[in-house]
Amino acid sequence: MYKTDYPMLQRQLESLLDGETHWLANLANTSALLFSELEDLNWVGFYLCEDSELVLGPFQGKPACVRIPLGKGVCGTAADQRQSIVVPDVHEFPGHIACDAASRSEVVIPMITSEGRLLGVLDVDSPMLNRFSRDDEEGLRGVVDIVVRSCQWPAAD
């Protein structure tokens, strides 16, 4: 079982993003930090909500799917339901979209402003089965809260 010190990781992130409000820079640095600090990952990144789909944002890992319809796959389902999803085995998730065949487990955290606006999702994949726990989900939700608060987001359409 993995034991990540999420409070420490969140403090590192707050320090990294301190004084910077540009959403693109902050998402890029956040994905790089998570990819370097969390064990056994093969992809970490963001998909951003645009109309009725998610569009690929800053990430670390192999090239990925560019557009995911809301309600489709793990990312689209998490965004559509506005709920975090932990998937122990992606092959057991109905309608899973395989961007990287090496991914075996996944956790997706929606990014929602305090006003209720869906900005997108944080997507974290691992080549290990059952990589993510409820502790990871909670810790990554804290990461997403920091990112959402730190950025000036483009105006909604």
N, C-alpha and C positions, 0 to 999 in steps of 0.2 A: 504494500500500500504506500502511496505517495503522501508525504507530509510537507506541504508548502507553508512557509511562514507568510501568510497573506497580509497580516498587518504590516510586516516589514516591506513586502513588495508594494503595498499601497503607499507607504511613506516614500519609497524610492520613486514611485510614479509621480506623487505630488511634487517632489523636489525636481524631477525631470521636467515637468510641465509648468513649474512655477514661473509666472510672468509671461507665458506664451498663451495666446488665445486662438491662434489660427488652427482650425479644425483639421486641416490636412497634415500639418506638421505634427500635431498632437496624436493623431491616429497612427501616423508612421512611427513615431517614437514609442508609442504604447505597444504596437505589434512587435517591434524590435526588442523591447524590454521583456515582454512575455515570452517570446521565442527563445531568448537567451537565458531566462531564469527558471522556466518550467521544464521539467524532465519529460523525455519521451514524447515529444511533439513532432509532427511533420508539417503542420500548417497552423498559422495564427493570423487572423486578419479581420477586416471589417467589410461588411456589405452595407451600402447606404440606400435608404428608401428613396425611390424616384418614381412617382406616379404609382402604378400597381405592381412594381417589381423592385427587387434588390439589385443594385449595381455594385460590382467589385470596387473596393476601396483599397487603402494601403494594407499590405500583408507581407508575411515572411513565409517562404516555402515555394513549392513548385507552382507553375502557372495554374490558374484556377478558372472555373466557370465565371463568365463575365456577368450574366444576367440570370436571376432566379425569380420566377413569379411568386408573388405572395401566396402562401398556402401550399407551396410545393417544396418537397425535400425538408430537411431538418431546419435549415435557415428560414425558408419561406413560411413554414409552419409556426416556428417560434415568433416570427415577426407578426404573422396574421393573428395569432392567439395572444400576442404581447406577453408571453410567458417563457421563462427559461426552460430549456430541454436538455437533459442528460441522456445520451444514448450509449449504453454499454457495448452494443454490437450494431454497427450501422447496417449490416446486412439483414437485420431483423426489423429495421424501420421501414414501414410501407412507403414507397415512393422516394426512397433515398436517392439523391443525385450524387453519383460518384465522380467528383472532379479529380481526385487522386486515388487510384486503386489501392494504394498502400494504407489509406485511412481505415481504421477498424472501430474506433470509438470517437465520440464527438460531444462537445457541450456548446450550446448556443445561448447567448444572453442578449435580449432585446435592449436597445438604447432608446429610452423614452424620457423626454424632458419633464420637468415638474408641471408643465402645462398640459401634458398628455400627448405631445407630438412624438410620433414614431420616427426616429432618425435613421435607424438601421439595426444591425446586429453585430455582436462580436462572435466570431466563429473560431473554435479551437479544436483541432483534430489530432489524433494520435494513431500510430501504427499498432498500438497495444490494445487488446480487448479490455473493456472495463477499466479504462485509465482514469476516468473522472468520477469523483465522489460528490456528495452533497456539500462537503467542505469546499471543493473546487468551485462548485456552482455559486456558493455564497461569497467566496473570495473574489471570484471574477465579477460577480454582481457589484461588489465594492469598487473594483477597478473601473467598471463601466460608469458607475456613479461619478467617480472622479473625472473621467474623460468628458462626460456629458456636461458637468458643471464648469469645467475648465475652458470650454470652447465657445467662441462666437460662431453660431451656426448660420449658414445662408438662410435667407428668408424662405418660408414655405411657399410653394407655388399657389 
